Amino acid sequence: MESNTNKVEDPGVGRFSKEKAKRFISEEGTFNVIHKNRKRIVNETYTYLIGLSWSHFLLLLTLSFILLNSFFAALYLVIGVENIGIKPIGVTENFYKAFFFSVQTITSVGYGLYAPTKLLAGIISSIEAFVGLVSFAFVTGLLYGRFSKPKSNIRFSKNILYTDYKQGKALMFRVVNRRKSMVVLPKIKVSVSISKPDGNNGFQNEFFNLKLEREQITYLPTSWTLVHEIDNDSPLKNYTVNQLLELHAEILILLSYHDDSFNDVLHQAHSYTFNTLKVNYKFKKAFEFNSDGKVVLDHAKIDDIELI
């Protein structure tokens, strides 16, 4: 039913599909790919930890700290807590005291209440101090890397709209920069992946470019509404509204721009499925002018729509 005018090659997500295949790109802008039998190497540890969410990163950091100190506390129990100046009482009490001695050693705090009194205890505490020095240096590097890593923070509207445009219809969605930094020369590329039966009890993806009214602007100080006019060149021109709503397809988006705060080119991926399509709606204005004549952008209104 679609035109072959804008048909393109596989953009990198694969032609093979199935009836109930999940979307290629999640709402967070990551690819929905599960890696199986992938070899892990030590060199990837830094990249993995940099890419973790903050909640998972802090949880992993906390658990590692507890486990590492528990390990050294167990060693002190094995050699005898009297070797670090602790009077033996009971296993549980001894472990608690050995654990906090370990924390003081690994962080180089050293309150002075307990200290190694034997050679073996001194060796273990010296090794622990070295491990702590290396660990905190590594964590400091991770924290710097996480804060300094250039990361796009563009927000896409929740829905994509099917609405009146000129003498026909169009698809529209909206983007906004969450930061106050200057977004320079934002450029967007949009394509649609349509999954169709291949005649062999399977499904195959076909890809088409979606031509936009404007694919690049100079700045993005407020919001930008992207428009794909469903004209004679559109791959969606022969679909009715009901067919679009039931279409097993995904709109794939790649936004690229120069971010002034990082002085680097950033990229952000996003996608829409047609079950987020709102028919005969339009976006409400997300910004206005205050009494001083300045533009006020309300980020809470980016998703606001109304019937036409």
C-alpha positions as a Markdown table, in Angstrom:
| # | Residue | x | y | z |
|---|---|---|---|---|
| 1 | Met | 0.0 | 0.0 | 0.0 |
| 2 | Glu | 2.9 | 2.3 | 0.6 |
| 3 | Ser | 5.0 | 4.2 | -1.9 |
| 4 | Asn | 8.4 | 3.0 | -2.8 |
| 5 | Thr | 9.7 | 6.5 | -3.4 |
| 6 | Asn | 11.2 | 6.9 | 0.0 |
| 7 | Lys | 12.1 | 3.2 | 0.6 |
| 8 | Val | 15.5 | 2.8 | 2.1 |
| 9 | Glu | 17.9 | 0.1 | 3.2 |
| 10 | Asp | 18.0 | -1.3 | 6.7 |
| 11 | Pro | 19.2 | 1.5 | 8.9 |
| 12 | Gly | 20.8 | -1.0 | 11.3 |
| 13 | Val | 18.0 | -2.6 | 13.2 |
| 14 | Gly | 17.5 | -5.7 | 11.0 |
| 15 | Arg | 14.9 | -6.8 | 8.5 |
| 16 | Phe | 13.8 | -9.9 | 10.3 |
| 17 | Ser | 10.7 | -9.5 | 12.5 |
| 18 | Lys | 7.8 | -11.3 | 14.1 |
| 19 | Glu | 4.2 | -10.6 | 14.7 |
| 20 | Lys | 4.6 | -9.4 | 18.3 |
| 21 | Ala | 8.1 | -8.0 | 18.1 |
| 22 | Lys | 8.9 | -5.3 | 20.6 |
| 23 | Arg | 10.0 | -1.8 | 19.5 |
| 24 | Phe | 13.6 | -1.3 | 18.5 |
| 25 | Ile | 14.2 | 1.8 | 20.6 |
| 26 | Ser | 12.8 | 2.2 | 24.1 |
| 27 | Glu | 11.3 | 5.4 | 25.4 |
| 28 | Glu | 14.6 | 6.1 | 27.2 |
| 29 | Gly | 16.4 | 6.1 | 23.8 |
| 30 | Thr | 18.2 | 2.8 | 24.3 |
| 31 | Phe | 18.0 | -0.3 | 22.0 |
| 32 | Asn | 15.9 | -3.2 | 23.1 |
| 33 | Val | 18.5 | -5.8 | 22.4 |
| 34 | Ile | 19.4 | -8.7 | 24.8 |
| 35 | His | 23.0 | -9.8 | 24.3 |
| 36 | Lys | 23.5 | -13.6 | 24.6 |
| 37 | Asn | 26.9 | -15.4 | 24.9 |
| 38 | Arg | 28.7 | -12.1 | 24.8 |
| 39 | Lys | 32.3 | -12.4 | 26.1 |
| 40 | Arg | 33.0 | -9.9 | 28.9 |
| 41 | Ile | 36.5 | -8.5 | 29.4 |
| 42 | Val | 38.0 | -6.5 | 32.2 |
| 43 | Asn | 38.5 | -3.5 | 29.9 |
| 44 | Glu | 34.7 | -3.1 | 29.6 |
| 45 | Thr | 34.3 | -2.6 | 33.4 |
| 46 | Tyr | 34.7 | 1.1 | 33.3 |
| 47 | Thr | 32.3 | 1.5 | 30.3 |
| 48 | Tyr | 29.8 | -0.7 | 32.1 |
| 49 | Leu | 29.9 | 1.3 | 35.3 |
| 50 | Ile | 29.7 | 4.6 | 33.5 |
| 51 | Gly | 26.6 | 3.4 | 31.7 |
| 52 | Leu | 24.7 | 2.2 | 34.8 |
| 53 | Ser | 21.8 | 4.3 | 36.1 |
| 54 | Trp | 22.6 | 6.3 | 39.2 |
| 55 | Ser | 20.4 | 4.2 | 41.4 |
| 56 | His | 22.1 | 0.9 | 40.2 |
| 57 | Phe | 25.5 | 2.5 | 40.5 |
| 58 | Leu | 25.0 | 3.8 | 44.0 |
| 59 | Leu | 23.5 | 0.4 | 45.1 |
| 60 | Leu | 26.5 | -1.5 | 43.6 |
| 61 | Leu | 28.9 | 0.9 | 45.2 |
| 62 | Thr | 27.2 | 0.4 | 48.6 |
| 63 | Leu | 27.1 | -3.4 | 48.3 |
| 64 | Ser | 30.8 | -3.5 | 47.2 |
| 65 | Phe | 31.8 | -1.4 | 50.2 |
| 66 | Ile | 29.9 | -3.6 | 52.7 |
| 67 | Leu | 31.2 | -6.9 | 51.1 |
| 68 | Leu | 34.8 | -5.7 | 51.0 |
| 69 | Asn | 34.8 | -4.6 | 54.6 |
| 70 | Ser | 33.0 | -7.8 | 55.6 |
| 71 | Phe | 35.7 | -9.8 | 53.9 |
| 72 | Phe | 38.5 | -8.1 | 55.8 |
| 73 | Ala | 36.5 | -8.3 | 59.0 |
| 74 | Ala | 36.3 | -12.0 | 58.5 |
| 75 | Leu | 40.1 | -12.2 | 58.1 |
| 76 | Tyr | 40.6 | -10.4 | 61.3 |
| 77 | Leu | 38.2 | -12.9 | 63.0 |
| 78 | Val | 40.3 | -15.8 | 61.6 |
| 79 | Ile | 43.6 | -14.5 | 62.9 |
| 80 | Gly | 42.0 | -13.3 | 66.2 |
| 81 | Val | 40.6 | -9.9 | 66.9 |
| 82 | Glu | 43.0 | -9.5 | 69.8 |
| 83 | Asn | 45.7 | -8.9 | 67.1 |
| 84 | Ile | 44.0 | -5.6 | 66.3 |
| 85 | Gly | 43.5 | -4.5 | 69.9 |
| 86 | Ile | 40.0 | -5.8 | 70.3 |
| 87 | Lys | 39.1 | -7.7 | 73.4 |
| 88 | Pro | 37.4 | -10.9 | 72.4 |
| 89 | Ile | 33.8 | -11.1 | 73.6 |
| 90 | Gly | 31.5 | -13.0 | 71.2 |
| 91 | Val | 31.5 | -13.8 | 67.5 |
| 92 | Thr | 28.9 | -11.3 | 66.6 |
| 93 | Glu | 30.3 | -8.5 | 68.7 |
| 94 | Asn | 33.8 | -9.2 | 67.5 |
| 95 | Phe | 32.7 | -9.1 | 63.9 |
| 96 | Tyr | 31.0 | -5.7 | 64.4 |
| 97 | Lys | 34.1 | -4.3 | 65.9 |
| 98 | Ala | 36.4 | -5.9 | 63.3 |
| 99 | Phe | 34.1 | -4.5 | 60.5 |
| 100 | Phe | 34.3 | -0.9 | 61.8 |
| 101 | Phe | 38.1 | -1.3 | 62.2 |
| 102 | Ser | 38.1 | -2.4 | 58.6 |
| 103 | Val | 36.1 | 0.7 | 57.6 |
| 104 | Gln | 38.5 | 2.9 | 59.4 |
| 105 | Thr | 41.5 | 1.2 | 57.8 |
| 106 | Ile | 40.2 | 1.1 | 54.2 |
| 107 | Thr | 39.1 | 4.8 | 54.4 |
| 108 | Ser | 42.4 | 5.8 | 56.2 |
| 109 | Val | 40.3 | 7.5 | 58.9 |
| 110 | Gly | 42.1 | 5.7 | 61.8 |
| 111 | Tyr | 40.3 | 6.9 | 65.0 |
| 112 | Gly | 43.0 | 5.3 | 67.1 |
| 113 | Leu | 40.8 | 3.1 | 69.2 |
| 114 | Tyr | 42.1 | -0.1 | 67.6 |
| 115 | Ala | 45.4 | -0.8 | 65.9 |
| 116 | Pro | 47.4 | -3.9 | 64.7 |
| 117 | Thr | 49.5 | -5.4 | 67.4 |
| 118 | Lys | 50.9 | -8.4 | 65.6 |
| 119 | Leu | 52.8 | -8.8 | 62.3 |
| 120 | Leu | 50.1 | -10.7 | 60.5 |
| 121 | Ala | 47.5 | -8.2 | 61.4 |
| 122 | Gly | 49.8 | -5.4 | 60.2 |
| 123 | Ile | 50.3 | -7.1 | 56.9 |
| 124 | Ile | 46.5 | -7.6 | 56.4 |
| 125 | Ser | 45.7 | -4.0 | 57.4 |
| 126 | Ser | 48.4 | -2.7 | 55.1 |
| 127 | Ile | 47.0 | -4.7 | 52.2 |
| 128 | Glu | 43.5 | -3.4 | 53.0 |
| 129 | Ala | 44.8 | 0.2 | 53.1 |
| 130 | Phe | 46.3 | -0.3 | 49.7 |
| 131 | Val | 43.1 | -1.8 | 48.4 |
| 132 | Gly | 41.2 | 1.2 | 49.8 |
| 133 | Leu | 43.6 | 3.7 | 48.1 |
| 134 | Val | 43.2 | 2.0 | 44.7 |
| 135 | Ser | 39.4 | 1.6 | 45.1 |
| 136 | Phe | 38.7 | 5.2 | 46.1 |
| 137 | Ala | 40.9 | 6.4 | 43.2 |
| 138 | Phe | 38.9 | 4.2 | 40.8 |
| 139 | Val | 35.6 | 5.4 | 42.3 |
| 140 | Thr | 36.7 | 9.0 | 42.0 |
| 141 | Gly | 37.5 | 8.4 | 38.3 |
| 142 | Leu | 34.0 | 6.8 | 37.8 |
| 143 | Leu | 32.3 | 9.8 | 39.5 |
| 144 | Tyr | 34.2 | 12.2 | 37.3 |
| 145 | Gly | 33.4 | 10.2 | 34.2 |
| 146 | Arg | 29.7 | 10.0 | 35.0 |
| 147 | Phe | 29.4 | 13.7 | 35.6 |
| 148 | Ser | 31.6 | 14.8 | 32.7 |
| 149 | Lys | 30.3 | 12.4 | 30.1 |
| 150 | Pro | 28.4 | 14.3 | 27.4 |
| 151 | Lys | 24.8 | 13.2 | 27.5 |
| 152 | Ser | 21.9 | 14.5 | 25.5 |
| 153 | Asn | 18.9 | 15.7 | 27.5 |
| 154 | Ile | 16.3 | 16.3 | 24.8 |
| 155 | Arg | 12.7 | 15.5 | 25.7 |
| 156 | Phe | 10.2 | 14.1 | 23.1 |
| 157 | Ser | 6.5 | 14.6 | 23.4 |
| 158 | Lys | 4.6 | 11.6 | 24.8 |
| 159 | Asn | 2.4 | 11.3 | 21.7 |
| 160 | Ile | 2.6 | 11.7 | 18.0 |
| 161 | Leu | -0.3 | 13.5 | 16.4 |
| 162 | Tyr | -2.3 | 12.8 | 13.2 |
| 163 | Thr | -3.8 | 16.1 | 12.4 |
| 164 | Asp | -4.9 | 18.6 | 9.7 |
| 165 | Tyr | -2.1 | 20.3 | 7.8 |
| 166 | Lys | -2.5 | 22.6 | 4.8 |
| 167 | Gln | -4.9 | 20.8 | 2.5 |
| 168 | Gly | -4.4 | 17.3 | 4.0 |
| 169 | Lys | -3.0 | 15.5 | 7.0 |
| 170 | Ala | 0.3 | 15.2 | 8.8 |
| 171 | Leu | 2.1 | 13.5 | 11.6 |
| 172 | Met | 3.6 | 15.8 | 14.3 |
| 173 | Phe | 5.7 | 15.4 | 17.4 |
| 174 | Arg | 7.5 | 17.9 | 19.6 |
| 175 | Val | 10.9 | 18.1 | 21.2 |
| 176 | Val | 12.4 | 20.4 | 23.8 |
| 177 | Asn | 15.8 | 20.8 | 25.5 |
| 178 | Arg | 15.6 | 20.1 | 29.2 |
| 179 | Arg | 18.7 | 22.1 | 29.9 |
| 180 | Lys | 19.3 | 25.8 | 29.6 |
| 181 | Ser | 22.4 | 25.2 | 27.5 |
| 182 | Met | 22.5 | 26.4 | 23.9 |
| 183 | Val | 21.5 | 23.8 | 21.4 |
| 184 | Val | 23.1 | 24.7 | 18.0 |
| 185 | Leu | 22.1 | 23.3 | 14.6 |
| 186 | Pro | 19.8 | 20.5 | 15.8 |
| 187 | Lys | 19.2 | 18.1 | 12.9 |
| 188 | Ile | 16.8 | 15.2 | 12.9 |
| 189 | Lys | 16.4 | 12.1 | 10.7 |
| 190 | Val | 13.1 | 10.2 | 10.8 |
| 191 | Ser | 12.2 | 6.9 | 9.2 |
| 192 | Val | 9.5 | 4.3 | 9.6 |
| 193 | Ser | 9.8 | 0.6 | 9.9 |
| 194 | Ile | 6.8 | -1.4 | 8.8 |
| 195 | Ser | 6.5 | -5.1 | 9.7 |
| 196 | Lys | 4.7 | -7.2 | 7.1 |
| 197 | Pro | 4.2 | -10.9 | 6.5 |
| 198 | Asp | 6.9 | -12.4 | 4.3 |
| 199 | Gly | 4.7 | -15.2 | 2.9 |
| 200 | Asn | 6.7 | -17.9 | 4.8 |
| 201 | Asn | 4.9 | -17.7 | 8.1 |
| 202 | Gly | 7.3 | -14.9 | 9.2 |
| 203 | Phe | 7.5 | -11.2 | 9.1 |
| 204 | Gln | 9.9 | -8.8 | 7.5 |
| 205 | Asn | 10.6 | -5.1 | 8.1 |
| 206 | Glu | 10.6 | -2.5 | 5.3 |
| 207 | Phe | 12.1 | 0.9 | 5.9 |
| 208 | Phe | 11.0 | 4.3 | 4.5 |
| 209 | Asn | 12.2 | 7.8 | 5.0 |
| 210 | Leu | 9.7 | 10.3 | 6.4 |
| 211 | Lys | 10.3 | 13.6 | 4.9 |
| 212 | Leu | 10.0 | 16.5 | 7.3 |
| 213 | Glu | 8.9 | 20.0 | 6.7 |
| 214 | Arg | 12.2 | 21.1 | 8.3 |
| 215 | Glu | 15.0 | 18.7 | 9.2 |
| 216 | Gln | 17.3 | 21.3 | 10.7 |
| 217 | Ile | 17.0 | 24.6 | 12.6 |
| 218 | Thr | 19.6 | 27.0 | 13.9 |
| 219 | Tyr | 18.8 | 27.0 | 17.6 |
| 220 | Leu | 16.4 | 25.2 | 20.0 |
| 221 | Pro | 15.6 | 27.8 | 22.8 |
| 222 | Thr | 12.0 | 26.7 | 23.3 |
| 223 | Ser | 10.2 | 23.8 | 21.6 |
| 224 | Trp | 10.3 | 22.4 | 18.0 |
| 225 | Thr | 7.4 | 20.7 | 16.4 |
| 226 | Leu | 8.4 | 18.3 | 13.7 |
| 227 | Val | 5.9 | 17.8 | 10.8 |
| 228 | His | 5.7 | 15.0 | 8.2 |
| 229 | Glu | 3.1 | 15.9 | 5.6 |
| 230 | Ile | 1.2 | 12.8 | 4.3 |
| 231 | Asp | 1.3 | 13.8 | 0.7 |
| 232 | Asn | 1.7 | 11.8 | -2.5 |
| 233 | Asp | 5.4 | 11.1 | -1.7 |
| 234 | Ser | 4.7 | 9.8 | 1.8 |
| 235 | Pro | 4.9 | 6.1 | 2.4 |
| 236 | Leu | 1.8 | 6.4 | 4.6 |
| 237 | Lys | -0.4 | 8.1 | 2.0 |
| 238 | Asn | -2.6 | 5.0 | 1.3 |
| 239 | Tyr | -3.3 | 4.1 | 4.9 |
| 240 | Thr | -6.6 | 5.1 | 6.6 |
| 241 | Val | -6.6 | 6.3 | 10.1 |
| 242 | Asn | -7.8 | 2.9 | 11.5 |
| 243 | Gln | -5.1 | 1.1 | 9.5 |
| 244 | Leu | -2.4 | 3.5 | 10.9 |
| 245 | Leu | -3.6 | 2.8 | 14.5 |
| 246 | Glu | -3.4 | -1.0 | 13.9 |
| 247 | Leu | -0.1 | -0.8 | 11.9 |
| 248 | His | 2.7 | -2.9 | 13.3 |
| 249 | Ala | 5.3 | -0.2 | 12.7 |
| 250 | Glu | 7.8 | 2.1 | 14.5 |
| 251 | Ile | 8.9 | 5.6 | 13.7 |
| 252 | Leu | 12.7 | 5.7 | 14.3 |
| 253 | Ile | 14.2 | 9.1 | 15.2 |
| 254 | Leu | 17.8 | 10.3 | 15.5 |
| 255 | Leu | 18.4 | 13.8 | 16.7 |
| 256 | Ser | 21.9 | 15.3 | 16.5 |
| 257 | Tyr | 23.1 | 18.7 | 17.7 |
| 258 | His | 26.0 | 20.7 | 19.1 |
| 259 | Asp | 25.7 | 21.3 | 22.8 |
| 260 | Asp | 27.4 | 24.4 | 24.1 |
| 261 | Ser | 27.8 | 23.1 | 27.7 |
| 262 | Phe | 29.9 | 20.1 | 26.5 |
| 263 | Asn | 31.3 | 21.7 | 23.3 |
| 264 | Asp | 30.5 | 18.5 | 21.6 |
| 265 | Val | 28.1 | 16.9 | 19.1 |
| 266 | Leu | 25.5 | 14.8 | 20.9 |
| 267 | His | 23.0 | 12.3 | 19.6 |
| 268 | Gln | 19.7 | 11.0 | 21.0 |
| 269 | Ala | 17.5 | 8.3 | 19.6 |
| 270 | His | 13.8 | 7.9 | 20.1 |
| 271 | Ser | 10.9 | 6.1 | 18.6 |
| 272 | Tyr | 7.1 | 6.1 | 18.5 |
| 273 | Thr | 4.7 | 3.2 | 17.8 |
| 274 | Phe | 1.4 | 3.9 | 16.3 |
| 275 | Asn | -0.5 | 3.0 | 19.4 |
| 276 | Thr | 0.6 | 6.4 | 20.8 |
| 277 | Leu | -1.0 | 8.1 | 17.8 |
| 278 | Lys | -3.6 | 10.8 | 18.7 |
| 279 | Val | -6.0 | 11.6 | 15.9 |
| 280 | Asn | -7.3 | 15.1 | 15.2 |
| 281 | Tyr | -5.4 | 16.7 | 18.0 |
| 282 | Lys | -3.0 | 19.6 | 18.0 |
| 283 | Phe | -0.3 | 20.7 | 20.5 |
| 284 | Lys | -1.0 | 23.5 | 22.9 |
| 285 | Lys | 1.5 | 26.3 | 23.2 |
| 286 | Ala | 4.2 | 25.5 | 25.7 |
| 287 | Phe | 5.6 | 29.0 | 26.0 |
| 288 | Glu | 4.4 | 32.5 | 26.5 |
| 289 | Phe | 5.6 | 36.0 | 27.2 |
| 290 | Asn | 5.7 | 37.4 | 30.7 |
| 291 | Ser | 5.1 | 41.1 | 31.7 |
| 292 | Asp | 8.8 | 41.9 | 31.0 |
| 293 | Gly | 8.5 | 40.6 | 27.5 |
| 294 | Lys | 10.7 | 37.5 | 28.2 |
| 295 | Val | 9.8 | 34.0 | 26.8 |
| 296 | Val | 8.6 | 31.6 | 29.5 |
| 297 | Leu | 8.9 | 27.9 | 28.5 |
| 298 | Asp | 6.7 | 25.6 | 30.6 |
| 299 | His | 8.1 | 22.1 | 30.4 |
| 300 | Ala | 5.0 | 20.7 | 32.1 |
| 301 | Lys | 3.0 | 21.7 | 28.9 |
| 302 | Ile | 5.2 | 19.9 | 26.4 |
| 303 | Asp | 2.7 | 17.0 | 26.1 |
| 304 | Asp | -0.4 | 19.1 | 26.3 |
| 305 | Ile | -2.8 | 18.6 | 23.4 |
| 306 | Glu | -6.3 | 19.6 | 22.4 |
| 307 | Leu | -8.9 | 18.6 | 19.9 |
| 308 | Ile | -8.9 | 20.6 | 16.7 |
